[in-house]
Amino acid sequence: MFVPLHDENPLKAIRFPWVTVLLIAANVLVYFLEATRLDEVAIASFAIVPRELFDTSLLPVAVETAGLQVPERLTLLTYMFFHGDIFHLAGNMLFLWVFGDNVEDAMGHFKFLIFYLACGVFAGLVHGWIDPTSEVPLIGASGAVAGVIAAYLVLHPRVRVWVLALKAIPLRISAAFALGFWILIQVVMVLLPQVGPVAWWAHIGGFLAGWVLVRRLAPPANAVEETHAATRSALWPWTTWMRWMTWWWRR
């Protein structure tokens, strides 16, 4: 697994990524409140619970939990600002910090905010659609951040990124390779029996939303060519490996 550290991609259209920084600050502030003021029951009232979300009527129905009233439809927004632990928070915010500023640069501040929230909402919906009877609360910005990853992959596939491989080895590789590996992990994990608390389908839902929306909100000059190049670059190590295995098997 690659942990992103820094990308060699200076801002071009904006002076400072205000929305990216404010989103990170909001997530950190909410986590501080989680750790100091809220118990698990109260936190769950801000989470997506698929059974409750899809059981609501046409009008939002507030579910009262530990003195808090949060309309179920509103949890599609609130869930993405809560995290399970400090590592969950740190991982999401690191990806947002490294890749979010350049996506904001390409879209502009307001469009990027709408894009981020839309990816998070769609990620939550996909998670719920996959298992609509689940009563397990979903929290975390992973779905929204997955949308940011998709947008970065479309916009800047050839940019070099410094990462930690295996959490220890610094490497300078293309964004397409690093994020392509991330995509592979998500696909593999949804194909395996569900183990642990990670909502892999939410990641994939957010990624698909980002892949589609970026072409509307920040289309590169040669959008089709850039998308094809990003796809080829991301898949290159895995297609090469498959060709080598096929050759070896036929020997």
N, C-alpha and C positions, 0 to 999 in steps of 0.2 A: 504494500500500500504506500502511496506517495502522500507526504504531508507538504503542502505548498508553503513556501517561505516568501518569495518575492518574484515579481515578473519584470522583465525589461521592456516596459511599455508605458512611456510617459503620457500624461494627459495632453490632449490637443485642443479641445473645445471649451472646457471648463477650467476654472482656476483651482477649485477644491471640490471634492466629492461629498458635499454636505449631506445628501440623503444617505449615502453609505455609512457615514460616520454617525449620523443621528439614529439610523436603524441599529447599529452596533450598540450605541449608548442606551437605546430603549431596551434592547435585550438584556444588557448587563444590569440595568436598573430593575427590570422585572425579576431577574434572577436574585438580586439582592433582597427584594421584597419576599420572594419565595423562601429564601433561606432564613429570613429574620421575622417575618410577620405571618406567613400563610402556612397552614398545614396541608397534608395531602388531599384531604377532602375538599378544601377550598380551592386548591390548584386544579383539581379535577373538574370543577365547575366551569373553568375556562378552556377545557380540553374538548376535542371532538370525540364524541362517543357515537359511533355509527348507528347503533340501534335507536338512540334518542334523536339523532339528527334526522333520520329518515322516517321516524314515527310522528314527526310534528305535522300539524295541520297546515293549511295554506297560510295562516297567520303565525308568526313566530310565537312559540310558547316558552315562557321563562321557566326554568327548572331551579328551584330554590335549594341551595346546598350550603349548609353552615352559615346561613344568614346572607348569602350572596345570590343574586338573581341575574343570570346571564342567559339571554335568548339563545336557543340552540343554533339558529342561523348565524348569530354573531360569533359563535365559537370558531367558525371558518376563518375568522380574522384573529381572534385572541389566542388561539392555540399556538400560532407560530412565534409568539413572543415568550413562551414558557419553555423551560428545559428540565430534563430529568436530573442532571448533575453538572458539575463544573466542566467535566470533560466533554459532555454533549454540547454545552454552550461554547467552549473554547474551539472545538472543531468547526462548528458552523460559522462562528465569527471569523475564524482565520481564513476560511474559504471566501467569505463575503468581503473581507478586507483586501485580499490579494486580487480577486477577480471583479468585485463589484464596482470599483472606481472606474475602470475602463468601459464597462457596460453603461454606467451612468454618464460617462463622457460621450458615448456614442448616441445616447437617447436624449440626454438632457435631464434635469433634476425631476421635474414633475412626471414625465413619461416613465422614468426609471422607477419611481415610487409605485405608480400604477402597475407596472410590469411585475415588480417584486411581489406585491400583494396578490395580483392575479395568479401568479404561479403558485403561491402558497395556498390560495383558495382551491385551485384545481387539484393540487396535490392532495389536499384533505378530502375532496370529493372522490378522487380515484381510490384512495385508501378505504373510504366508506363503501363505495360501490363493490369493491372486491369482497368485502366481508360485512354486509349490511346488518347482520345480527350481532356483531361484536359489541361487547360492553366494556372493552379495554380502552381507556382514555388515550388519545393521541395528542402529544405536544411536541414542539420543536420547530425550528426554522429550516430543517433539512430540505423540505419540499421547495420552499421559496429559493433557497440557495442552489438547489439543483437546477432551477430555471436560470439562475445567473450563470451557472457553469455551461449550460447549453448555449446561452447567448454569447458567452466569451468564445466558445469553440467555433461558432459560426463567424464571429467578427474577427478573431485573432488566432487562427489555428497555428500559424507559423511562429508566433512570438515565443521567445525562450523564457523558461520559468525555472527558478531555483527551487528544488524540492529536497525533502529528506526521504530517501528510500529506506524502507524497513525501520523508519523513525531514527536512523542513525547516520546514513551515508548521504552526504550532499551531492546532488547531481544537477546539471544544467541541461534540460531537455525541452523539446517543443511542447507547447500547450496541448497540441493534438495528441501527443503520446501520453502525457500525464493524465489528461481528462478522458482519453480513450480507455485507459486502464481503469479509471473510476467507473466509466460506463459498463465495462465488462464485469466488474464486481457486482454492480447492481443487477445485471441480467442473470448472472450465475446465482445470486442469492435468492431471486424470486423463483428460480427453478428448483431450488433445494427445499426440503421440508422446513417449515417455519420453526426456527429456533431462536429464542431470545426476543428482546423487546423492540428491535429495529423495524420500522415500517418501510420496507423496501419498495412497496408499490407506491407509496407517497413520493419517494425519491424519483421513481420513473414517471409518475404523473407530472411532477414539477418540471422535470427535464423536458418532457414532450411539450408542455405548455410554453416553456422558454424557447424551445426550438422553433415553434410556430410563431410566437408573438414577436420575436426579435426581427423577423423578416418584415413585419408591419411597422414596428416602432423605430427601428434603426437599420433599414436595409443597406448592406454594403453596396458600393457602386456596381459590382458584378456579383450580385447575391447568389445566383445559381452556381457560378463557377466557384465562389468561395465556399459554399456549402458542400459542393462535391469534393473540393480539395480538403476540407475539414474531415469529411467522412473517410476519404481515402487515407489520409494521414493517421486518423484514429484507428483504422482497421489494419493498417499495414503490418504491425508486429504480429497480429493474430492470423492474418491470411498467410504471411510468410511462414509462420510456425506450422499451419495446417498443410501447406505445400510440402514443407520439409518432411513432415510425418507421413504424408501420402507417398512421397518418393521412397522413404526408408521402408515403409510397409511393403511396397511392390518389389523391393530388391530380391 
